[in-house]
Amino acid sequence: MTAFLGEVVGTMILIIFGGGVVAGVVLKKSKAENSGWMVITMGWGFAVAFGVYAVGGISGAHLNPAVTLGMAYIGEFAWAQVPGYIAAQILGAFIGATIVYLHYLPHWRETVDLGAKLAVFATGPAIRHTPSNLISEILGTAVLLFGLLSIGANEFTEGLNPLIVGFFIVAIGLSLGGTTGYAINPARDLGPRIAHALLPIPGKGSSDWKYAWIPVVGPLLGGVLGAKFYQTVFTNGSETGLFILVGVIAVVVLATKVMPASTQVDVEVKKKAAS
């Protein structure tokens, strides 16, 4: 199997289990309906673990353009392979989302909530506030890359690394995922969002393309920042990365002082005001 096919298959597995667990929780008349955030985060953690187990020895199991770009940026991956890996990841995510659609075929018509249907395929913010949503995706993915490189630097019992990575994904979801649904992976969001737009899902509504750039741009930026921070502080032994991090945090904090509290449109308040 080629590395390209490995990334297709690995990302497909990731979305089958990850999108599948969301479908089980949010779609009507599923036996897992309303089982909650803990189930979703555990499902995504195991999705990553088994995707890595499946193709780690073939492609390195990036399964995520942010990982591919971050590793290339610090010189741990060949730039020439980046376009092929990213294309494979988006294709694999699209195929995985299509399989989830087919598996839950009768449940789409039973589900009235348009947001629930979209949530099976793509992420969305708890509070729609563009700067904050972007920051959440950047920080979450920076933590992801930092953690993956840290895990890779440790010695574990042979074959245990993918499971450790899976539990790390659970930790990110529980701690940082409540704001935007922690895409932390452009392919994980973009491939299934395209599937949502193309598949004949009954009463599916909008694919929310206005928001779609955030779970793409945010993770790509965060992946580079997280990988570079790890390399600067831990590999090169330089304190520069720490000062840069403090500076970035300071700038972000100052920026939030001039941001509006929220840009989310409160439809219910407007309706009440109009009446």
RODO-2510 file (C-alpha; in nm, 4 decimals, decimal comma):
residues 275
     n   res          X          Y          Z
     1     m     0,0000     0,0000     0,0000
     2     t     0,1296     0,3473    -0,0888
     3     a     0,1493     0,6332     0,1611
     4     f    -0,1271     0,8126    -0,0321
     5     l    -0,3629     0,5174    -0,0003
     6     g    -0,2607     0,4743     0,3630
     7     e    -0,3689     0,8313     0,4427
     8     v    -0,6962     0,7796     0,2536
     9     v    -0,7776     0,4619     0,4480
    10     g    -0,6594     0,5951     0,7842
    11     t    -0,8594     0,9169     0,7569
    12     m    -1,1603     0,7209     0,6341
    13     i    -1,1432     0,5063     0,9497
    14     l    -1,1089     0,8217     1,1595
    15     i    -1,4303     0,9683     1,0179
    16     i    -1,6275     0,6426     1,0223
    17     f    -1,5743     0,6130     1,3979
    18     g    -1,5692     0,9870     1,4760
    19     g    -1,8595     1,0949     1,2590
    20     g    -2,0346     0,7726     1,3490
    21     v    -2,0291     0,8418     1,7213
    22     v    -2,1683     1,1912     1,6657
    23     a    -2,4455     1,0467     1,4485
    24     g    -2,5299     0,7932     1,7164
    25     v    -2,5609     1,0642     1,9801
    26     v    -2,7510     1,3341     1,7880
    27     l    -2,9731     1,1546     1,5350
    28     k    -3,3257     1,0591     1,6335
    29     k    -3,4182     0,6998     1,7213
    30     s    -3,0553     0,5922     1,7527
    31     k    -2,9998     0,3700     2,0558
    32     a    -2,7156     0,6041     2,1568
    33     e    -2,9277     0,9196     2,1278
    34     n    -2,8509     1,1858     2,3910
    35     s    -2,5652     0,9851     2,5431
    36     g    -2,3600     1,3026     2,5650
    37     w    -2,0257     1,4747     2,5206
    38     m    -1,8249     1,2110     2,7059
    39     v    -1,9337     0,9473     2,4553
    40     i    -1,8444     1,1764     2,1653
    41     t    -1,4975     1,2575     2,2983
    42     m    -1,4233     0,8926     2,3744
    43     g    -1,5457     0,7949     2,0286
    44     w    -1,3153     1,0455     1,8613
    45     g    -1,0234     0,9351     2,0762
    46     f    -1,0642     0,5728     1,9754
    47     a    -1,1233     0,6829     1,6145
    48     v    -0,7791     0,8435     1,6065
    49     a    -0,6170     0,5487     1,7848
    50     f    -0,7497     0,2882     1,5430
    51     g    -0,6761     0,5055     1,2408
    52     v    -0,3153     0,5241     1,3573
    53     y    -0,3026     0,1501     1,4293
    54     a    -0,4326     0,0784     1,0788
    55     v    -0,1856     0,2803     0,8721
    56     g     0,0867     0,4049     1,1070
    57     g     0,3394     0,1656     0,9552
    58     i     0,2455     0,2676     0,6012
    59     s     0,2178     0,6464     0,5947
    60     g     0,3015     0,7515     0,9492
    61     a    -0,0724     0,8114     1,0013
    62     h    -0,0839     1,1892     0,9912
    63     l    -0,4588     1,1783     0,9093
    64     n    -0,4595     1,5569     0,9479
    65     p    -0,3273     1,8378     0,7228
    66     a    -0,2287     2,0359     1,0334
    67     v     0,0008     1,7510     1,1401
    68     t     0,1449     1,7199     0,7892
    69     l     0,2068     2,0945     0,7573
    70     g     0,3454     2,1289     1,1100
    71     m     0,5880     1,8406     1,0634
    72     a     0,7034     1,9790     0,7285
    73     y     0,7535     2,3250     0,8765
    74     i     1,0002     2,1968     1,1360
    75     g     1,1817     1,9756     0,8860
    76     e     1,0438     1,6407     1,0005
    77     f     0,8536     1,5732     0,6774
    78     a     0,9299     1,6340     0,3095
    79     w     0,7525     1,9361     0,1602
    80     a     0,7176     1,7524    -0,1706
    81     q     0,4822     1,5016    -0,0053
    82     v     0,2596     1,7606     0,1636
    83     p     0,0098     1,8174    -0,1244
    84     g    -0,0418     1,4444    -0,1782
    85     y    -0,0955     1,3771     0,1917
    86     i    -0,3463     1,6600     0,2287
    87     a    -0,5393     1,5504    -0,0807
    88     a    -0,5498     1,1931     0,0519
    89     q    -0,6737     1,3076     0,3920
    90     i    -0,9578     1,5165     0,2483
    91     l    -1,0583     1,2313     0,0149
    92     g    -1,0511     0,9783     0,2990
    93     a    -1,2623     1,2077     0,5171
    94     f    -1,5178     1,2474     0,2371
    95     i    -1,5425     0,8705     0,1897
    96     g    -1,5731     0,8112     0,5638
    97     a    -1,8526     1,0675     0,5926
    98     t    -2,0381     0,9055     0,3041
    99     i    -2,0184     0,5677     0,4778
   100     v    -2,1594     0,7225     0,7979
   101     y    -2,4443     0,8685     0,5919
   102     l    -2,5257     0,5272     0,4477
   103     h    -2,5038     0,3534     0,7842
   104     y    -2,7567     0,5895     0,9445
   105     l    -2,9718     0,6136     0,6328
   106     p    -3,3220     0,5893     0,7911
   107     h    -3,2321     0,8255     1,0768
   108     w    -3,1880     1,1371     0,8630
   109     r    -3,5580     1,1577     0,7825
   110     e    -3,6490     1,1002     1,1473
   111     t    -3,4272     1,3912     1,2590
   112     v    -3,5839     1,7359     1,2269
   113     d    -3,2957     1,9401     1,3720
   114     l    -3,0879     2,0750     1,0810
   115     g    -2,7978     2,1568     1,3133
   116     a    -2,7857     1,8005     1,4401
   117     k    -2,7571     1,6687     1,0858
   118     l    -2,4736     1,9074     1,0044
   119     a    -2,2975     1,8235     1,3326
   120     v    -2,2500     1,4649     1,2134
   121     f    -2,0336     1,5985     0,9318
   122     a    -1,8793     1,9260     1,0447
   123     t    -1,8015     2,1346     1,3493
   124     g    -1,9707     2,4536     1,4621
   125     p    -1,9234     2,7050     1,7416
   126     a    -2,1131     2,7025     2,0689
   127     i    -2,1080     3,0844     2,0504
   128     r    -2,0551     3,2282     1,7046
   129     h    -1,7763     3,4795     1,7596
   130     t    -1,5228     3,4723     1,4785
   131     p    -1,2060     3,5878     1,6622
   132     s    -1,2700     3,3595     1,9588
   133     n    -1,3623     3,0649     1,7377
   134     l    -1,0425     3,1073     1,5387
   135     i    -0,8321     3,1363     1,8561
   136     s    -0,9921     2,8169     1,9929
   137     e    -0,9003     2,6192     1,6825
   138     i    -0,5468     2,7617     1,6772
   139     l    -0,4861     2,6818     2,0452
   140     g    -0,6431     2,3371     2,0288
   141     t    -0,4310     2,2359     1,7310
   142     a    -0,1143     2,3882     1,8775
   143     v    -0,1692     2,1723     2,1852
   144     l    -0,2295     1,8735     1,9559
   145     l     0,1020     1,9103     1,7714
   146     f     0,2927     1,9858     2,0888
   147     g     0,1437     1,6760     2,2505
   148     l     0,2032     1,4469     1,9536
   149     l     0,5698     1,5458     1,9380
   150     s     0,6000     1,5010     2,3132
   151     i     0,4434     1,1553     2,3002
   152     g     0,6751     1,0598     2,0129
   153     a     0,9776     1,1537     2,2230
   154     n     0,8862     0,9026     2,4952
   155     e     0,9402     0,5283     2,5090
   156     f     0,6293     0,3159     2,5524
   157     t     0,5631    -0,0550     2,5333
   158     e     0,5639    -0,1531     2,1659
   159     g     0,2298    -0,0806     2,0015
   160     l     0,1003     0,1416     2,2826
   161     n     0,1658     0,4817     2,1208
   162     p    -0,1563     0,4999     1,9139
   163     l    -0,3668     0,4306     2,2230
   164     i    -0,1834     0,7026     2,4161
   165     v    -0,2525     0,9406     2,1276
   166     g    -0,6203     0,8413     2,1402
   167     f    -0,6482     0,9280     2,5079
   168     f    -0,4677     1,2546     2,4367
   169     i    -0,7405     1,3396     2,1821
   170     v    -1,0013     1,2652     2,4503
   171     a    -0,8234     1,5073     2,6843
   172     i    -0,8282     1,7819     2,4207
   173     g    -1,1971     1,7228     2,3558
   174     l    -1,2925     1,7326     2,7229
   175     s    -1,0817     2,0376     2,8047
   176     l    -1,0803     2,2493     2,4884
   177     g    -1,3536     2,1062     2,2674
   178     g    -1,6576     2,2743     2,4148
   179     t    -1,6118     2,6012     2,2258
   180     t    -1,5998     2,4933     1,8618
   181     g    -1,6303     2,1154     1,8679
   182     y    -1,2495     2,0865     1,8332
   183     a    -1,2054     2,0228     1,4627
   184     i    -0,8250     2,0557     1,5081
   185     n    -0,8059     1,8939     1,1645
   186     p    -0,8964     2,0668     0,8356
   187     a    -0,9664     1,7371     0,6557
   188     r    -1,1914     1,6140     0,9356
   189     d    -1,4149     1,9185     0,8821
   190     l    -1,3787     2,0033     0,5131
   191     g    -1,4143     1,6530     0,3632
   192     p    -1,7361     1,5687     0,5524
   193     r    -1,8738     1,9223     0,5018
   194     i    -1,8390     1,8696     0,1260
   195     a    -2,0159     1,5347     0,1688
   196     h    -2,2976     1,7093     0,3583
   197     a    -2,3353     1,9558     0,0715
   198     l    -2,3459     1,6844    -0,1954
   199     l    -2,5327     1,3945    -0,0343
   200     p    -2,9144     1,3710    -0,0664
   201     i    -2,9813     1,4105     0,3072
   202     p    -3,3542     1,4764     0,3690
   203     g    -3,4107     1,8305     0,4961
   204     k    -3,0430     1,8893     0,5602
   205     g    -3,0307     2,2696     0,5419
   206     s    -2,7177     2,4793     0,4941
   207     s    -2,3619     2,3428     0,5125
   208     d    -2,2585     2,6692     0,6871
   209     w    -1,9813     2,7619     0,4446
   210     k    -1,9554     3,1043     0,6081
   211     y    -1,7978     2,9373     0,9116
   212     a    -1,6105     2,6649     0,7201
   213     w    -1,2835     2,8573     0,6823
   214     i    -1,2229     2,8656     1,0596
   215     p    -1,1731     2,4882     1,1099
   216     v    -0,9351     2,4969     0,8113
   217     v    -0,7241     2,8070     0,8724
   218     g    -0,7192     2,7795     1,2514
   219     p    -0,5776     2,4256     1,2666
   220     l    -0,3204     2,4949     0,9953
   221     l    -0,1890     2,7953     1,1887
   222     g    -0,2061     2,6104     1,5178
   223     g    -0,0238     2,3076     1,3802
   224     v     0,2688     2,5201     1,2666
   225     l     0,2796     2,7131     1,5947
   226     g     0,2628     2,4024     1,8126
   227     a     0,5304     2,2177     1,6169
   228     k     0,7598     2,5208     1,6098
   229     f     0,7179     2,5833     1,9817
   230     y     0,8098     2,2226     2,0607
   231     q     1,1133     2,2349     1,8335
   232     t     1,2352     2,5692     1,9703
   233     v     1,2014     2,4856     2,3394
   234     f     1,2583     2,1103     2,3582
   235     t     1,4718     2,0248     2,0561
   236     n     1,6839     2,3384     2,0283
   237     g     1,6788     2,4134     2,4002
   238     s     1,6082     2,7807     2,3364
   239     e     1,4093     3,0106     2,5623
   240     t     1,3032     3,2201     2,2630
   241     g     0,9909     3,0097     2,2141
   242     l     0,8747     3,0848     2,5668
   243     f     0,9131     3,4602     2,5186
   244     i     0,7310     3,4407     2,1856
   245     l     0,4474     3,2447     2,3489
   246     v     0,4137     3,5015     2,6276
   247     g     0,4138     3,7792     2,3685
   248     v     0,1451     3,6117     2,1583
   249     i    -0,0726     3,5554     2,4656
   250     a    -0,0309     3,9183     2,5661
   251     v    -0,1321     4,0395     2,2191
   252     v    -0,4369     3,8122     2,2150
   253     v    -0,5452     3,9263     2,5616
   254     l    -0,5123     4,2915     2,4602
   255     a    -0,7022     4,2235     2,1393
   256     t    -0,9925     4,0699     2,3302
   257     k    -1,0298     4,3955     2,5220
   258     v    -1,1408     4,5709     2,2051
   259     m    -1,3546     4,2862     2,0714
   260     p    -1,7331     4,2885     2,1131
   261     a    -1,8478     4,0377     2,3739
   262     s    -2,0171     3,8300     2,1053
   263     t    -2,1086     3,8561     1,7399
   264     q    -2,3711     3,5855     1,7685
   265     v    -2,7170     3,6891     1,6550
   266     d    -2,9740     3,6122     1,9230
   267     v    -3,2731     3,5247     1,7112
   268     e    -3,5097     3,4759     2,0045
   269     v    -3,4327     3,8187     2,1518
   270     k    -3,4924     3,9823     1,8142
   271     k    -3,8238     3,7995     1,7757
   272     k    -3,9372     3,9127     2,1195
   273     a    -3,8306     4,2694     2,0483
   274     a    -4,0205     4,2681     1,7205
   275     s    -4,3356     4,1403     1,8891
***
